[in-house]
């Protein structure tokens, strides 16, 4: 008998509770009171539980009714969500948006865009992943993510299409107590090679074993940027960092920007682009996400002028 429960019965049950009486529920649902009473009674017969105590002037929920009311609300809300998402799909909006963000990209920009995304596309879940090097490209290449906000790698990826978003500066830094910070003049490459360099390691097979911007034969490889940041401040070694992550450390003297040969003090400009597979271009939600990232990134003065 439980399979015969209808949404009309559940909606009527909920309306009777919310409105305080069967007559008020009938007015809200634009039904006659006898129909409302019949649907509620029929629901009680089907589930074998009395939902309302009718001994007083107005029906009141029984203890069992209180418990089952939450279930009824969940069922109705779930069906409403299903219908809304199905309608969204027919309009072309993605059922879900999965994005991989390079570890160097400004987190405050991503979080601000995500906040607005939740308002603009409340029925489209946003899945965000943060990776580095080849591990950031892999989810886009294999289709696990529809978009990637990524920098270029020396290895080309002809199977992906890209759209330039802007540039961010990368600078070589060390703790203020590091010997390189007190070098006193422009630092030649051979001097960098005397000290431990902290570098990110690739957690994928795409570029594993390959070095990018490595100047020292002595390297410590770290899996995440926050650990690298902490090690730099603890004078474990020197390394490259996005300026937006360490500008406060530079301002308070914790870290020092190194004046390295072949690199301006303002940093090496790293281009960030939105990548996707040509066969799966961004839908309305993805297109909005890319446009907002570009717009907010520029307006937040993260990009160099």
N, C-alpha and C positions, 0 to 999 in steps of 0.2 A: 504493500500500500504506500510505502514511503516514496516509491518512484513516481507516484502520481501527484506529488506536491507541486503546485504551480507557483510561478513568480507572483501572480496576482494575489494568491493567498498570503505569501510572505509580505508583499508590499502592504496589503490590507492590515495584517497583524501589526506591522511597524507603524502604520498611520494611526491605528486605534490607540497605540501606546503614546505616540507623540502628540496626538490631538486631545487625548484625555477621555474620549467616549466614542462609541460606535457612530452616533449621529454626526459628531464633528468630523470623524474620519470619512463618513459618506459625503459630506459637503466638500471636503478637500479632494476626494477622488472623483467627485461628480457622479456618485452612485446613490441609489436608494439605500436607506438604512438596513432594510431586510437583506439586501445583497451582501452588505458588509458583515452583518451578523452570520449569514449563511457561510461565507468564505472562512471566517474565523472558526466557526463550529466545525466545518468540514476539515479544516487543518487539524483541529484538536482530535477529531475522530481518526484521521489518518495516522497521526503520530502517537496516539494513545495517551496524550498528556493534556491536562487542563491548563490552559495558558492564562485564563482570567478567572477571578473570583467575582461572580455576578450577584452576590448576596446583598450588596449595598446599592446606593442610588446610581453609582457609576462603576463600571467594571474596573477592577484593579488586578495587576499582575500577581500571579501566584509565584512562589519561590522558583518553581520549575520554569515558569514563563520568563522570569528575569534572566535565567541562564540561557534559555533558548533564544531570547531576543538578540543577544550578541551574535549568535550563530546566524540568525536570520539576516541581520544587518550585513554580516560578512558575505553571505551568499549573494544578496542583492547587489552589494558593492562590487563583488567580483564579476557578476554578469554585466553590470553597467560598465566596468572597466574593459571587459572583453569587447563589448559593442563599440565603445569609444575608440579602442585601439584598432578594431577592424575598419571602422570608418576612416581612421587616420591612414591606414595602409592603402585604402582605395584612393586617397587623395595624393599619394606619392610620398608622404613623409615616412622616414625610416622608422621601423618598429623599435630599433635600438641603434645607438651610435657608439662605436668603439674607436677610440683614438689612442695612439701611442705618442708620447711626448718625450723629446730628447731631454736628458738630465740637465743640460745647460740652459734650457729655456726658462724664462722667468716664471716662477710658480705663482706670483701674485697676479699676473696677467691671466693665467689659466684658471685660477680660482674665481676671479671676477667674471670671466666669460661663463664658467660653469654655473655660477649663481644666476646669471641672466638666462642661461639655457633652461634651467629648471622652471623659470617663469614662462618662457616662450614655448617650450615643448614639454609640458608636464607629464605627458603620457609616453615620452620617448626616454627610456633609461640611458644614461651616459656612463660608458665604461672607459676609464682612463688608466693607462699604464705608463710608467716612467722607466725608460731604459737608456742605455748608452751604446754608441758605436753600432756594430752589426746587429746587436740584440734589439735595437730600436727599429731597424729595417725589417727584421724577420717577420713580425706580426702582420705587416702590410703585404709583404711578398706572399705569405701563405694564406692571406685572407682572414686572419683572426681579427684584424683591425681594418676598418674601411679608410681611415686617415692616419697619416703620420706627420707630426710637426718636427722636422729633422734637419740637421746640417748635412752638407755634402761629405762624402767619403772619397778617398782616392780611387776606390773601386766603383765603377759605374753600375747603375741598375737600369738598363734600357727597358725593362718590363714595367717601369713605373713612370707616371706623369707627375710633374712638379709645378708648383706655383710659388714664386718668390714672395716671402713675407717681409723680410728686412734683415738687418744685421745686428749682431751684438758683439761687443769687444771682449776678447780674451787677453788676460795679462799674466805674465810670469811673476809669481810672488813667493816670498819666504817670510818666516818669522823675523821680527825686528832683531832677535838675538842670533840669527843665522849669519855665518861668515859672509855669505853673498850680499846680505843687506848692508854690510859695512865696507863693501869693496871700494867705494869711493870714485869710481869712474865707470864708463861703459864696459859691460861685462862680456868678454869674448867667449865664444863657444867652448874653447878648451878649458876655460875656468869652470863653466857649468858642469863639464864632464867629471870634475873632481868630487862632486857632491851627489848624494842620493836624490833622484828625481821621483816624485810621486806621480803615478800615471793610472788612468782607469784601465781596467781589463775588460775584454769583450766576453760576455756570457753566452755568445752564440758561436757557431762554427763559420760564420760568414767572413770574419776578419780575424779570427783567433790566431795568435802567433805573429801578427803583424804589428809593427810599431808606428804610431802617428805622433809627430812633433816630439820625438824622444831625442835628447841631446846628451844624455849621460849613459854610460855602460852599466851604471849601478842604479837599478830601478826597484821600487817597491810598487807592486800592482794591487790596486784596491778596487772593490766591486761597486762602490757607491761614492757619490760626490760629497756627501755629508761627512763620511769618514776621512776622505782626503782633506776636506776643510779643517777638520779637527787636528789631523796630523800636521798640517802646515802651521797651525797656530802653536802646536807643541814643539816646533823646531825639529821635526823628524826629518824633513827634507824640503825641497823646493818643488814648484810645479805650476802649471797653468790653471787658471780659474776664470770663470765669467765674472766680469767686473761688478755686475749687479749683486753678486753673492758676497763680495768681500769689500765693498766700498766703505762700509762702516768700520771694518777692521783696519783698513788703510787710514781712514780719518782719525781713528783713536790711537794709531801707532802700533797696533798689535801685529799687522802684516805690512810689509814693504813691497811696493812694486819695483821689480828689478829692471834696470836699464840694460837690456840684452841686445847684443849685435843682431842686426837684421829684423828687429822688432821695435816699432815706435812705442814710446811710453804710454800712449793712448790705447795700445793693444792691437792685436791681430783681429781683424773683422771677420767674424764667422757668419756666413749667410744661413738663414733659416728659411725653409720652404715647406709647403704643405704637399705631401706625396700621397698618391692613390694609384690603384691599378686602372689603366685606361678602360677596361671593361666594366668597371664599377665606379663611375664618377659620383661625387657627393650628391645626395638628394637635398631636399629643402633644409633639413636640420644640419647636415654636414656643411652645406654651402654657407648657411648662417654662421656656423661655428668658425669657419675659416675667415669669413669677412669680419666677424667680431674680434677675432684674435689680431688680425691685421690692424683694424681700426683702433682697438684699445692699446695695443703695443705702441703704436705711433703716438697716441694722445697722452700716454703715460710717460713720455720722454725717456723710454728705455732705449730707443734707437738714437744713434749719434746724429747730430744736426749737420 
